[in-house]
Amino acid sequence: MRLSRFFIDAPLALGEHTLPEAPSHYMARVLRLAAGAAVQLFDGRGQEYRGELIEVGKKAVRVQLHEALPGLAESRLQIHLGQGLSRGERMDWAIQKATELGATQITPVISERCEVRLKDERADKRLTHWRQIAISACEQCGRSVIPVIHPPQLLADWLAIEADLKLVLHPVAEPLESHAAPATLAFLIGPEGGLNDAEVEQARTAGFQPARLGPRVLRTETAPVVALSVAQQLWGDF
């Protein structure tokens, strides 16, 4: 039976630990785990531990970690996804699936056709929300390293990124397999309304090469699933 697996935002080592408030509440009040339950914990930096709960109280949960494990190896292809900022569940879905598919970094990108505008406190809340989505995706899929979720950036600023291969999705372009295998990949995907012609040209000027995934135009939340899957198949760990 697969162990319950949890991210702990604190250094872990063999021995006894009192867990932080958020995972303690989730284990005790939501999952209703009891003392003696077997768990697997990871700290988001590549290390995993197996152990068991030794105390489940109203205010704290204590765990005994008795086995250190190597975390799941990351893909040899490091992917930085520049995902056009979109509304609600579409953005959540894109971040969740990009995490499952091995993206190393994800940046919500603000372009002309973005229908979402985030400012100040709301932007901070959305960033916290997106990071939690990535954490939950890692807990589910087995990744031991949490991808970096950057604050939203203007397209012009994000285009300055460094990578061996920089691609922007475009319906008229060569397929992905026409490119040589990179170690680092920057992938730009437009928002719900897509990138306009001037933005595509701006990306090309910044060193991005147009790439297509097939004959059909994909939704903004579908495109990263397909793009990262194909990239991992060609150059990564699929």
C-alpha positions in Angstrom: 0.0 0.0 0.0 1.3 3.4 -0.9 2.3 5.6 2.1 0.6 9.0 2.7 3.2 11.5 1.4 3.5 15.1 2.6 5.6 18.1 2.0 7.2 19.7 5.1 8.5 23.2 4.7 11.3 22.7 7.3 14.6 20.8 7.5 14.2 17.1 8.0 16.5 14.5 9.5 16.3 11.1 11.2 14.7 11.2 14.6 11.7 12.9 16.2 10.1 16.0 14.8 7.1 18.2 15.7 5.5 19.1 12.4 4.5 22.6 11.4 0.9 23.8 12.0 -0.5 23.4 8.5 0.5 19.8 7.8 -0.3 18.9 11.4 -3.9 20.2 10.9 -4.3 18.4 7.6 -3.1 15.1 9.0 -5.1 15.3 12.2 -8.3 17.1 11.3 -8.7 16.4 7.6 -7.2 13.0 7.1 -7.8 12.0 10.7 -4.6 10.0 10.9 -3.8 8.4 14.2 -0.6 7.6 16.1 1.1 4.6 14.4 0.2 5.7 10.9 3.0 5.3 8.4 4.0 8.5 6.5 6.6 9.6 4.0 7.8 13.2 4.2 9.9 15.3 1.9 11.3 18.8 2.2 11.2 19.9 -1.4 14.9 19.8 -1.9 15.3 16.2 -3.0 15.4 14.2 0.2 12.6 11.8 1.5 12.1 10.2 4.8 9.8 7.3 6.0 8.5 7.2 9.5 5.4 7.0 11.6 3.3 9.3 13.7 4.0 9.0 17.4 1.6 11.6 18.7 -1.5 13.2 17.1 -2.8 16.0 19.3 -5.2 18.9 18.9 -2.3 21.4 18.5 0.6 19.4 17.2 1.6 16.2 15.5 4.9 14.5 16.2 6.6 12.0 13.9 9.5 9.6 14.2 11.6 9.4 11.0 13.5 6.1 10.8 14.6 5.8 7.2 16.2 8.2 4.7 15.4 7.7 1.0 16.8 9.2 -2.1 14.2 11.4 -3.7 12.8 10.8 -7.2 15.4 11.9 -9.7 14.6 15.1 -11.6 14.5 15.1 -15.4 17.8 15.9 -17.2 15.9 18.5 -19.1 15.4 21.7 -17.1 12.2 23.5 -18.3 11.3 27.1 -17.5 7.6 27.6 -18.5 6.5 31.1 -19.3 2.7 30.6 -19.1 0.4 33.4 -20.3 -1.6 34.6 -17.3 -5.2 33.3 -17.5 -8.3 33.1 -15.4 -8.9 31.0 -12.3 -9.0 27.3 -13.0 -7.1 27.5 -16.3 -4.0 28.9 -14.6 -4.4 26.4 -11.7 -4.6 23.5 -14.2 -1.5 24.7 -16.2 0.6 25.0 -13.0 -0.6 21.7 -11.7 0.1 19.8 -14.9 3.4 21.6 -15.6 4.6 20.5 -12.1 3.6 16.9 -12.8 5.4 17.0 -16.1 8.7 18.1 -14.6 8.9 21.9 -15.1 11.7 23.3 -13.0 10.4 26.9 -13.0 7.1 28.5 -13.9 6.5 32.2 -14.5 3.0 33.6 -15.1 3.6 36.0 -18.0 1.5 39.2 -18.6 0.9 40.1 -22.2 -1.5 42.4 -24.1 -4.3 39.9 -24.4 -4.3 38.7 -20.7 -7.7 39.0 -19.2 -6.4 39.0 -15.7 -4.9 41.9 -13.8 -3.3 41.2 -10.4 -2.1 43.9 -8.1 -0.6 44.1 -4.6 -2.4 41.9 -2.0 -4.4 40.0 -4.6 -1.2 39.1 -6.5 0.4 37.9 -3.3 -2.6 35.6 -2.5 -2.6 34.2 -6.0 1.2 33.4 -5.8 0.7 31.6 -2.5 -2.2 29.7 -4.1 -0.2 28.7 -7.1 2.7 27.5 -4.9 0.3 25.4 -2.9 -1.0 23.8 -6.1 2.6 23.0 -7.1 3.2 21.4 -3.7 0.1 19.3 -3.9 1.0 18.2 -7.4 4.5 17.1 -6.1 2.9 15.2 -3.2 0.7 13.3 -5.7 3.1 12.6 -8.5 6.2 11.7 -6.4 8.5 14.6 -7.2 10.9 15.4 -4.4 11.8 18.9 -5.6 9.2 21.7 -5.6 9.4 23.8 -8.8 10.0 27.5 -8.4 6.8 29.5 -9.0 7.8 33.1 -9.8 5.6 36.2 -9.4 3.9 37.3 -12.6 6.2 39.2 -15.0 5.7 41.4 -18.0 6.4 39.6 -21.2 9.2 42.0 -22.2 11.0 41.2 -18.9 10.6 37.5 -19.0 12.0 37.3 -22.6 15.4 38.1 -21.2 15.6 34.6 -19.8 18.7 32.5 -20.5 18.3 28.9 -21.9 20.0 26.6 -24.4 16.7 26.5 -26.4 14.0 29.1 -26.3 10.7 28.3 -28.0 7.4 30.2 -28.5 4.3 28.3 -29.7 3.1 29.3 -33.1 0.8 27.6 -35.5 3.2 28.2 -38.5 6.5 26.8 -37.5 8.8 23.7 -37.5 7.8 20.9 -35.1 9.8 20.4 -31.8 11.7 17.4 -33.1 13.5 19.6 -35.6 15.6 21.1 -32.7 18.8 19.7 -31.2 18.5 18.3 -27.7 19.0 21.1 -25.1 19.9 20.9 -21.4 17.7 23.9 -20.5 14.5 24.9 -22.3 12.4 28.1 -22.0 8.9 27.6 -23.3 6.6 30.5 -23.9 2.8 29.9 -24.2 0.3 32.7 -24.7 -2.8 33.5 -22.6 -6.4 32.7 -23.6 -6.4 35.2 -26.5 -2.9 34.1 -27.6 0.1 36.3 -28.3 -0.3 39.0 -30.9 2.0 39.2 -34.0 4.1 42.0 -32.4 4.7 39.9 -29.3 5.7 36.9 -31.3 8.1 39.0 -33.2 9.4 40.5 -29.9 10.0 36.9 -28.7 11.9 36.1 -31.9 14.1 39.1 -31.5 14.9 37.9 -28.0 16.1 34.6 -29.4 12.9 32.5 -29.2 12.2 30.2 -32.1 8.6 29.5 -33.2 7.5 25.9 -32.7 4.3 24.0 -33.3 2.7 21.0 -31.7 0.4 19.9 -34.4 -2.3 21.0 -36.8 -4.8 22.1 -34.2 -4.9 25.2 -32.1 -4.8 24.3 -28.4 -6.3 26.1 -25.4 -3.8 27.9 -23.1 -4.3 25.3 -20.4 -3.9 22.4 -22.8 -0.8 23.7 -24.6 1.6 23.3 -21.6 0.5 19.7 -21.1 1.2 18.8 -24.7 4.4 20.9 -25.0 6.0 19.6 -21.9 5.0 16.0 -22.7 6.6 16.2 -26.1 9.7 17.9 -24.8 10.1 15.3 -22.1 9.6 12.5 -24.7 12.2 14.1 -27.0 14.8 15.3 -24.6 13.9 14.5 -21.0 12.9 11.4 -19.0 9.8 10.0 -20.7 
